[in-house]
């Protein structure tokens, strides 16, 4: 039994190891000069390998339909199994308080080198600089792949080519297009875990300013309900970073999928920040009243500076319709209401672009209802298996997506190799 695996990232590496684990011959084709380029750049070069969680807990990092699809893969190949394999290779790992697992060395290269040793010892044939141009199919069954001018025979094929983010490293969506050409439905590919750009550059004073532990939301107007029904987060609490193009940071990445879908649906989506997510409107009014009683002659900006970074205070006040030099005691009830409403819902900008090529992962890809979740086998083409980001799967920040790639790759490789 010969299994061809196209794509030498997390899913492809694990598919090759899975195929060898059931005795099949495995050939891993990678278009770059080296395997695992996205592994090398993941986590800023530190590689957030996985999330230390049970299979059931892992599902919480995905929207409901994706979690159901991944359930079997997570049970077949959970984080504990992945880490056991890496530890056998001498890779030491550490788990942060938030459950994210990294190599102790802080070097993604150490993770990739551990996988390369596994592949070598397992007897996987690795072909780098190998440009696969298409799939050979006879009577609705895979018979081979085209590599350059050659056709190489295989009994099973695993598409593990990734999505379409970071296209400069080779993830150009080839596998998704092959699946489309074979009759698979493709869910439109859009950015996930990406920065959000404004239509115009924000003020220079904003650039590099961080907002810590805020609630960040996408207000997509009439289509917000539709996005929520999809199970996609429209609000997230964490840090955000203001950049020269818009916003980034953990909270932004988590809602960027909603922002991208809002743009696709034609919504003029606003970006809203709650600067004090632990303080409700009544409590905030109480804080204001205490400030008035204690130091009513102080300027209003001094109070806002206790809530927002100093560089942003003039912009918060402007949004509320207030001049910085106003004394607290001079603020009218209407002005006070506008200021408190701005603190709880500052419209920091609108969605201009959610750049596909800057997303850590992409949402969209091969429709999940056309793939068997217990084997990753295509329901349309015999001998075809699809794993990793080529599927319509995109999880939260924190190692969820790499684990999904490892797990679906393992299942696909074993099934493609003839495992019952």
Secondary structure, 3 states (H helix, E strand, C coil): CEEEEECCCHHHHHHHHHHHHCCCEEEEECCCCCCCHHHHHHHHHCCEEEECCCHHHHHCCCCHHHHHHHHHHHHHCCHHHHHHHHHHCCCCEEECCCCEEEECCCCHHHHHHHHHHHHHHHCCEEECCCCEEEEEEECCEEEEEEECCEEEECCEEEECCCCCCCHHHCCCCHHHHHHHHCCCCEEEEEEECCCEECCCCCCHHHCCCEEEEEEEEEECHHHHHHHHHCCCCCEEEEEEEECCCEEECHHHHHHHHHHHHHHHCCCCCEEEEECCCCCCHHHHHHHHHHHHHHHCCCEHHHHHCCCCCHHHHHHHHHHHCCCCCCEHHHCCHHHHHHHHHHHHCEEEEECCECCHHHCCEEEEEECHHHECCCCCEECCCECEEECHHHECCCCCCCCHHHHHHHHHHHHHHHHHCCCC
